[in-house]
Each structure stands twice: as C-alpha cells, then as structure tokens.
Amino acid sequence: MTRIGLFGGTFDPPHLGHMILAAEAFHSLSLDRIFWILTPQSPLKDERTISSVQQRRELVLAALQNVPEFELSQVDILREPPYYAVDTVKILKREYPGTDFVYLMGGDSLRDLPAWHDPNQFVQELSGLGVYRRPGSQPDLEILEKLCPGIKTKTTIFQAPQIEISAADIRQRIREGRPFRFFLPPEVYQLICAQNLYR
C-alpha cells in the first residue's frame, strides 16, 4: 500500500523550514512520497498579501526539482474554491484509489481541527494524521477524540527541528534589502533574484 503525505500551504515562498519539515515527516511516518499541495488562497490569510498562484507554483517546482520523493500536487490549483481540506482529500482518493493518505499538520492545527469545515468527515477520509510538535501547542487528544471520533488512533506525533524561518519574514527581508539567501533552497533563491520577486 502506497503511503503519501499531504503537505498543504501557500508556500510564499517555499523555504528551508518547509523542506526540513517535509523530510522529517517522510522519514518518521514511513511515507513513499509527499504531495505538496499549493493552496491558491488560504481562508486564514488575507488575499491581498499573497502572491499569484503562478508565481508560487514556479517557486515550489524549483524547490522540489531535485527531490524525487517530493511532488507538487495541483489538486487545489485545478479546482474551484472554497479550498476545504476535506474536499482535497476526497478528490485525491478518487484519483489514487487504494492509497493511504497521511495529512501533515502542526500541533496548533490539530488543536484547532474541530473548527475546520466538516472535521469528522476529514478524519474519516484519511488513513492518518502526521502531527509535528510546535512550542506552546499541546493538543489534548482525549478532548479531540470526543469531538472527532477516530482521531486519536489516526494521529502520529513526530519530532522536527524548530526552525525559526517564516515566509513572511523572508518577504520582509527582501523588501528591506536584508540577507535572505540562506533561508531558501538555492533554486528558489536564484529564481527570486532572476525575476526580482517580492521587491
């Protein structure tokens, strides 16, 4: 049975923190591949502050080009909004029958999962949840189990280095002319410079 991790985000831009987290998940959860799911518009982020899908797609492809276990999925790019995770998983299950899908998220997202769109169906559709610890986020699985039955047995906590890198900080560094090169995969850095992005 193929196990595929689902790693969603706006990736504006994709940085080394993303790469390290995905690599740790790939190893810790015994995955065969990880689909990077580029979200055209997150309901949690202001649309005015996000780069175009085309630009972010090009940057993600640059980041992943030499990593065969990572693959860009266009499942959300090719469909109409709203971009609910439960719908993303349903589409992928139809496209890849017989595949085990493991959704990757931080402990803070797991804690807030009952507030997601149709969380019970989301949990039922998945083979597992791969959750990485974040400082200050200790979700109570007993409480979550009462709200979303089945979540406790599907959740696997894994460790990843706490890398203090954020896409927002990188964008601000570029605007202010501060160093940002070593926060990014070389291919992403080169593309940003070549196209003069985030200025």
C-alpha positions in Angstrom: 0.0 0.0 0.0 1.4 3.3 -1.1 1.6 5.9 1.7 1.5 9.5 0.6 1.9 12.5 2.9 -0.2 15.6 2.1 1.6 18.9 2.9 -0.5 21.9 2.3 0.4 25.6 2.3 0.6 28.8 0.4 4.4 28.5 0.1 5.0 32.2 -0.5 7.9 31.4 -0.9 8.8 27.7 -0.1 11.8 27.8 2.3 14.2 25.5 4.1 11.8 25.2 7.1 9.3 23.6 4.7 11.9 21.3 3.3 13.2 20.1 6.6 9.7 19.5 8.0 8.7 17.5 4.9 11.9 15.5 5.1 11.3 14.6 8.8 7.7 13.6 8.0 8.9 11.5 5.1 11.3 9.6 7.3 9.3 9.4 10.6 6.0 8.4 9.0 7.5 5.9 6.5 6.0 7.7 3.6 6.6 6.8 -0.1 6.0 10.3 -1.4 4.9 13.7 -0.2 2.5 15.8 -2.2 3.0 19.5 -1.7 -0.5 20.9 -2.0 -0.3 24.5 -3.1 -3.3 26.3 -1.8 -4.4 29.2 -4.1 -6.0 31.0 -1.2 -6.0 30.1 2.5 -9.1 31.1 4.4 -6.7 32.1 7.2 -4.7 34.6 5.2 -5.5 38.0 3.7 -5.9 37.6 -0.1 -4.2 41.0 -0.7 -0.9 39.8 0.9 -0.5 36.6 -1.2 1.5 36.2 -4.4 -0.1 34.8 -7.6 -0.6 31.1 -7.9 1.6 31.1 -11.0 4.5 32.6 -9.2 4.2 30.3 -6.2 3.8 27.3 -8.4 7.1 28.1 -10.2 8.9 28.6 -6.9 7.6 25.2 -5.5 8.6 23.4 -8.7 12.1 25.0 -8.3 12.4 23.9 -4.7 11.3 20.3 -5.5 13.1 19.7 -8.8 16.0 17.7 -7.3 14.0 15.8 -4.6 12.2 12.8 -6.2 10.3 11.9 -3.1 8.5 15.4 -3.1 6.0 16.3 -5.8 3.8 19.3 -6.4 0.1 18.4 -6.5 -2.2 20.7 -8.5 -5.3 19.3 -6.9 -6.3 22.7 -5.4 -4.9 24.8 -8.3 -7.2 23.0 -10.8 -10.4 23.2 -8.9 -12.8 25.9 -7.8 -12.9 27.4 -4.3 -13.5 27.1 -1.5 -10.4 25.1 -0.7 -11.5 22.9 2.1 -9.1 20.1 3.1 -11.8 17.5 3.3 -12.6 18.1 -0.4 -8.9 18.0 -1.3 -8.6 14.6 0.3 -11.8 13.2 -1.4 -10.5 14.3 -4.8 -7.1 12.7 -4.3 -8.7 9.4 -3.1 -10.7 9.2 -6.3 -7.5 9.9 -8.4 -5.3 7.5 -6.4 -7.5 4.6 -5.3 -6.0 2.2 -2.8 -3.6 4.8 -1.5 -3.1 5.6 2.2 -3.1 9.4 2.7 -1.5 11.0 5.7 -2.2 14.7 6.3 0.6 16.7 7.7 0.0 19.5 10.2 1.3 21.3 13.2 0.1 20.7 16.7 -1.7 24.1 16.6 -3.7 23.0 13.6 -4.6 19.7 15.2 -5.8 21.6 18.3 -8.0 23.8 16.1 -9.2 21.0 13.8 -12.7 20.8 15.2 -13.3 24.3 13.8 -12.3 23.2 10.3 -15.0 22.6 7.6 -16.6 19.1 8.2 -13.8 17.8 10.6 -15.4 14.4 11.2 -15.6 13.6 7.5 -12.0 14.9 7.1 -10.7 12.5 9.8 -12.7 9.6 8.3 -11.3 10.1 4.8 -7.7 9.9 6.0 -5.5 7.0 6.8 -3.6 9.1 9.3 -2.6 12.5 10.6 1.1 13.3 10.9 1.5 16.0 13.6 4.7 17.8 14.3 5.2 19.4 17.7 5.2 23.2 17.9 6.2 25.2 21.0 3.2 26.1 23.1 0.8 23.7 21.3 -0.1 20.6 23.2 -3.4 19.4 21.8 -5.4 17.2 24.1 -6.2 14.0 22.1 -8.8 12.9 24.7 -10.8 16.0 24.1 -10.3 15.9 20.4 -11.4 12.2 20.3 -14.8 13.3 21.8 -15.2 16.0 19.2 -13.8 14.0 16.2 -14.2 10.2 16.9 -11.3 8.2 15.5 -8.8 11.0 15.5 -6.8 9.5 18.4 -5.9 6.3 16.7 -5.1 8.0 13.4 -2.7 10.6 14.9 1.0 10.1 15.0 3.2 12.8 16.6 6.6 13.3 15.1 9.5 15.5 16.0 11.1 18.1 13.7 13.8 20.7 14.4 12.3 24.0 15.4 13.5 26.2 12.5 12.7 29.9 13.1 12.0 30.7 9.4 8.8 32.2 8.1 7.8 33.1 4.6 6.5 36.5 5.9 9.9 37.3 7.4 11.7 36.3 4.1 9.4 38.6 2.1 10.1 41.4 4.5 13.8 40.8 4.3 13.7 41.0 0.5 11.7 44.3 0.6 14.1 45.8 3.1 17.3 44.6 1.3 18.4 42.4 4.2 20.1 38.9 3.8 17.7 36.1 2.9 19.7 33.8 0.7 20.4 31.0 3.2 16.7 30.7 4.3 15.9 29.2 0.9 16.8 26.3 -1.4 19.4 27.6 -3.9 17.0 27.1 -6.8 14.3 29.2 -5.1 16.8 31.9 -4.2 18.1 32.1 -7.8 14.6 32.3 -9.2 13.6 35.1 -6.8 16.7 37.1 -7.8 16.3 36.4 -11.5 12.7 37.6 -11.5 13.2 40.3 -8.9 10.3 38.9 -6.8 8.9 40.3 -3.5 10.5 43.7 -4.1 
